[in-house]
Amino acid sequence: MATSGSTDFTISRDNIIYDVLSLYEVIESGGTPTTNQLADGNRFLNKTIKALQGMGVGLWLNTEVTMTLVVDQESYTLGPSDTTTTDPTTISKPLEIIEARYVDADDLETPMTIISRQEYMDISDKSTSGVPLMLYYDRQITNGVMYIWPTADTANSIKFTAKEQVEDFDAAADNPDFPPEWFRFVTYRLAVDWAPAFGISGQKLAELKGLRDEAEWEAEGFDVEDTSVFFGVDA
């Protein structure tokens, strides 16, 4: 049996738009989308992936970040204006801080507790200095802001897992910022989102929604973290 030996299959932005227009039977096999169709498809596609981002998908978006602490500083900017992480050009405004650890001078790591806005606001003296034990992440529009407590009494660092944003589609040849296991779902999700603009409804829309739901179930099966499960007996 001969196989390709290759595992690098991908698609482009225009491939996705073409496939959706084919589902709509707007263009024939081998046809070419118009300039307006590509522009409209790009806009809808970016809205679609931002909606998926809001659903919390994307284990592949989790990124390990190291942030240098500044003595007595309460808050740190994360995103385009970031100057504190090891390589600020590689991290967008995080959607979420999943976990964090304080790293001391001996590189020993101590888990930190992620708290809510209310819990942070309830701290009476936010300038207390010591070993950082807690953090609150405030996700704003352009940048995010991380607040730590206590403030650092030594310029050590924090390591944390940040969920980054899904990258936009800007050009015809851009590939999805998704694993291949998600390509089918992204295509059918766009097909459903874009359908009203083509007047697609009734049975045809129902069929597309069925394909979308099936593809979503398959994709979500891939986007699951393997964890240990422990069972015990109550005393």
C-alpha positions, -999 to 999 in steps of 0.1 A, spaced: 0 0 0 14 34 -10 6 65 11 16 101 7 38 103 38 23 138 42 2 152 70 2 189 61 -32 194 44 -46 228 47 -70 252 29 -71 289 22 -96 316 29 -108 316 -7 -111 277 -6 -136 281 22 -156 308 4 -156 288 -28 -168 256 -10 -197 276 6 -207 291 -27 -207 257 -42 -230 244 -14 -253 273 -23 -251 263 -60 -241 299 -68 -211 288 -87 -204 256 -107 -175 233 -101 -143 250 -112 -160 284 -113 -145 316 -99 -162 337 -72 -167 374 -80 -147 401 -63 -178 411 -43 -185 375 -33 -150 372 -20 -152 405 -1 -186 396 14 -174 360 22 -143 373 39 -164 396 61 -188 369 71 -160 344 76 -142 367 101 -174 373 120 -179 335 121 -145 328 136 -149 355 161 -182 340 172 -165 306 176 -138 323 196 -165 336 219 -177 300 224 -144 292 242 -130 268 216 -94 262 210 -70 242 232 -44 250 204 -47 287 213 -33 281 248 1 297 251 27 296 278 38 332 287 65 345 311 60 379 326 87 398 345 74 414 377 80 450 387 84 456 424 53 472 440 34 473 406 -3 463 409 -13 459 372 3 447 339 -9 453 304 -13 422 281 -18 427 244 -5 452 217 8 476 244 25 448 264 61 455 274 64 430 303 61 395 288 92 377 274 82 383 238 52 407 236 51 406 198 39 370 199 9 374 222 -24 391 214 -48 403 241 -56 371 259 -91 359 259 -85 342 292 -59 334 318 -63 297 325 -37 292 352 -7 310 367 24 303 388 48 326 407 84 318 399 110 327 426 147 333 423 154 295 425 130 288 396 105 272 420 69 276 409 40 282 432 4 281 419 -15 313 420 -53 316 425 -73 333 397 -100 355 413 -130 374 401 -133 412 398 -155 413 429 -130 393 449 -102 416 438 -122 448 446 -129 434 480 -92 435 489 -89 465 511 -51 472 506 -42 464 470 -7 478 475 3 451 500 38 438 490 50 402 493 48 370 473 20 372 447 -7 347 455 -37 359 434 -45 375 401 -75 391 385 -76 394 347 -96 423 332 -102 417 295 -107 450 277 -112 458 240 -76 465 229 -55 452 258 -61 431 288 -50 441 323 -37 416 349 -39 427 385 -18 408 411 -19 406 448 1 410 468 23 432 446 58 417 441 85 426 467 111 411 443 115 414 406 110 377 398 84 365 373 50 349 367 44 321 342 9 317 330 -12 299 303 -31 325 282 -57 316 256 -49 338 226 -73 351 200 -80 333 167 -61 351 139 -81 370 112 -84 361 76 -69 391 57 -57 377 24 -68 352 -2 -41 326 7 -45 329 45 -49 295 61 -73 290 91 -59 294 126 -75 261 134 -64 225 133 -75 205 101 -100 187 123 -120 220 124 -120 229 87 -152 211 80 -170 228 108 -157 263 99 -170 257 64 -205 246 74 -208 272 101 -200 299 75 -225 283 52 -253 287 78 -242 322 89 -240 336 53 -271 318 40 -296 347 48 -277 370 25 -285 346 -4 -321 341 6 -315 305 16 -342 292 39 -365 262 44 -353 227 36 -319 239 22 -311 259 53 -322 229 75 -298 207 56 -269 231 61 -277 233 98 -277 195 100 -243 194 84 -230 222 107 -242 204 138 -226 171 127 -193 188 120 -194 207 153 -198 175 172 -168 160 154 -147 191 160 -155 194 196 -145 158 201 -110 168 190 -109 199 212 -109 180 245 -80 179 270 -71 145 283 -71 146 321 -68 121 349 -100 110 367 -97 97 403 -124 78 421 -127 75 458 -150 60 484 -166 82 510 -156 72 546 
